[in-house]
C-alpha cells in the first residue's frame, strides 16, 4: 500500500517528464563538440568501427588504435571510448565449439570491462567522458542459432544500463553513455541474412545514426527504430501471440545446425 501511494505521488513528475519527452520529438537536439577529444575505438579495422573512426576524424577528434600503456604515455587520457569489437558464430548450441563460446564472451563483453576499467578512472576524476557500447537488437530478444552471440549482447546491454546507473549513483553525470542496438548489418559476418523488418542495414547508415546518438548524448539507439517498439511488446504481449509475431518477422540467415533429429 505504501509503495502504491508513493507511485501516486510521482504521477505529476511522470506527466511533466512525458510532456518534456514529447516536446523533444519536435525540437532538434543540439550536438556537442568532440573536437580535440581523444577517442579510442576497439575493432576499428573494418565495418562499423572503421567508419566510426572516419566520422570522428572529420570532427577533428584525436583517434587511438590501440595499446593501453602507449595511449596514456604518448597521447593522453581517453575521453571517448567506443567498445565496438565483436565476433559472431551462426550455429546452434551443439555446433558451437567451446573455444568459440569463450571467444564470443571475451570479445563481446569481457573486453568492455577491461577497456572501461583502464580508461574510466581519469574520466571519473575529470567528470567528463563518453562510453559507447556497441551491442545489438539481439541483446534484447533471443534469436535461434545465435545463442552465444545473443547471450553476450544481452550482457553488453546490461553492462551499459548498470554502468549508467552506477555513474549516476557516484554523481559523475558529466560522463555520458550510449548503447547501439542495430538489426543485421551488411558487414559480411552473417551470411544471407533477411528479415521482414526491412532491408539489411548498410554500415554507413548505422554509423550516421550512431554518431548522431553520441553527439546528442542519446542513451539507447535502436536501428531501425521499430525495434524499440518490439522490445516493449515483448514484455506485455501474451507468449503465444508473441511467438506468432516472431514467426512473422521471419529472421533468416545461413547457420550450422549440430542437432540432428531422428532419421537424419
Secondary structure, DSSP 4 states (H G I P E B T S, - for coil): -HHHHHHHHTHHHHHHHHHHHHHHTSSPPPPPP-TT-EEEETTTTSHHHHHHHHHHHHTTPEEE-S-HHHIIIII---SEEEE-------B-TTTS-HHHHHHHHIIIIIHHHHHHHHHHHHHHHHT-EEEEEE--GGGTS--TTBHHHHHHHHHHHHHHHHHHHHHHHTT-TTEEEEEEEES-BSSSSSTT-B-TT-SPBPHHHHHHHHHHHHHTT-SEEEESTHHHHHHHHHHHS-HHHHHHHHHHH--B---B-----TT-
